[in-house]
């Protein structure tokens, strides 16, 4: 039992080391699973490359959607709203976009996929350093 516990802890630590290289979040919306991957962990002020992976209910990559990324910082007293939007371009099985966070703090990211005339949105919350 002790050996199994040690092996499990070692595997979790190894998985954590791999995970720490990039930033990933996953959510289900409608019939799809959306995963965002960022090139920086944690996301930082300035440019960050975001890949959006979309899988259907069968787990197959969706590569025939129009994908957009909108990101905003919740309003703060005395500051102009910070709302940005861009399209994501298909590269392999992922949709790539560059997001430019203008300041550190909490950001809302909404990914929209339009496929066969149906729009599926999903929202993520990110803490930018």
C-alpha positions in Angstrom: 0.0 0.0 0.0 2.8 2.4 0.9 4.6 1.7 -2.4 1.4 2.4 -4.3 0.9 5.7 -2.5 4.5 6.7 -3.3 4.0 5.8 -6.9 0.8 7.8 -7.1 2.4 10.9 -5.5 5.3 10.7 -7.9 2.9 10.5 -10.9 0.9 13.5 -9.7 4.1 15.5 -9.2 5.3 14.6 -12.7 1.9 15.5 -14.2 2.1 18.8 -12.3 5.5 19.6 -13.8 4.2 19.0 -17.3 1.0 21.1 -16.6 3.1 24.0 -15.3 4.7 24.6 -18.7 1.4 26.0 -20.1 -2.0 27.0 -18.9 -5.1 25.0 -19.7 -8.8 25.2 -18.8 -11.7 23.0 -20.0 -15.5 23.5 -20.0 -18.5 21.8 -21.5 -21.0 23.8 -23.4 -23.9 22.3 -25.3 -22.7 19.3 -27.2 -19.1 20.4 -27.2 -16.1 20.4 -24.9 -13.9 23.6 -25.1 -10.4 23.7 -24.0 -8.2 26.8 -24.0 -4.4 26.5 -23.8 -2.2 29.5 -23.2 1.5 29.7 -23.9 2.2 31.3 -20.5 1.3 30.0 -17.1 -0.1 32.0 -15.6 -1.3 34.3 -18.4 0.5 37.6 -18.2 0.0 41.2 -19.1 0.7 41.7 -22.8 0.5 39.2 -25.6 -0.5 35.6 -24.9 -1.1 33.0 -27.5 -4.4 31.1 -26.9 -5.3 27.9 -28.6 -8.9 26.8 -28.5 -9.6 23.1 -29.0 -13.2 22.0 -29.5 -14.5 18.4 -29.4 -17.9 17.1 -30.2 -19.9 14.6 -28.0 -18.0 11.7 -29.6 -14.6 13.3 -28.7 -13.8 14.2 -32.3 -12.0 17.5 -33.0 -14.3 20.1 -34.5 -12.4 21.8 -37.4 -15.3 23.3 -39.3 -16.5 26.1 -37.0 -16.0 29.9 -37.1 -14.5 30.7 -33.7 -14.1 34.1 -32.1 -12.6 35.2 -28.8 -13.8 38.1 -26.7 -12.1 39.2 -23.5 -12.9 41.9 -21.0 -12.0 43.1 -17.6 -14.9 43.7 -15.2 -15.6 47.4 -14.9 -13.8 49.4 -12.3 -14.8 52.8 -11.0 -13.2 55.6 -12.9 -11.8 53.5 -15.7 -12.9 53.1 -19.3 -14.3 49.6 -20.2 -11.7 47.2 -21.5 -13.4 45.0 -24.1 -11.5 43.3 -26.9 -12.5 40.8 -29.6 -10.8 38.8 -32.4 -11.2 35.8 -34.6 -9.3 32.6 -34.0 -7.7 30.9 -37.1 -7.7 27.1 -37.5 -4.2 25.6 -37.2 -4.3 21.9 -37.2 -7.0 20.9 -34.8 -6.9 24.1 -32.7 -8.1 27.6 -33.3 -5.3 30.1 -32.5 -5.7 33.7 -31.4 -3.4 36.2 -29.7 -4.9 38.0 -26.7 -3.3 41.1 -25.3 -4.2 41.7 -21.7 -3.7 45.4 -21.0 -3.3 45.0 -17.2 -3.1 42.3 -14.6 -6.2 41.1 -12.7 -9.3 39.2 -13.3 -10.4 38.8 -17.0 -13.5 37.2 -18.6 -12.9 35.3 -21.8 -15.8 34.2 -24.0 -15.2 31.8 -26.9 -17.9 31.5 -29.5 -18.1 28.7 -32.0 -20.5 29.0 -34.9 -21.1 25.6 -36.6 -24.0 24.7 -39.0 -25.7 28.0 -38.2 -25.7 27.3 -34.4 -23.7 29.5 -32.0 -22.3 27.9 -28.9 -20.6 30.3 -26.4 -18.5 29.3 -23.4 -17.0 31.6 -20.7 -13.8 31.3 -18.8 -12.3 33.4 -16.0 -8.6 34.1 -16.0 -6.3 35.7 -13.4 -3.6 37.6 -15.4 -0.3 38.4 -13.7 
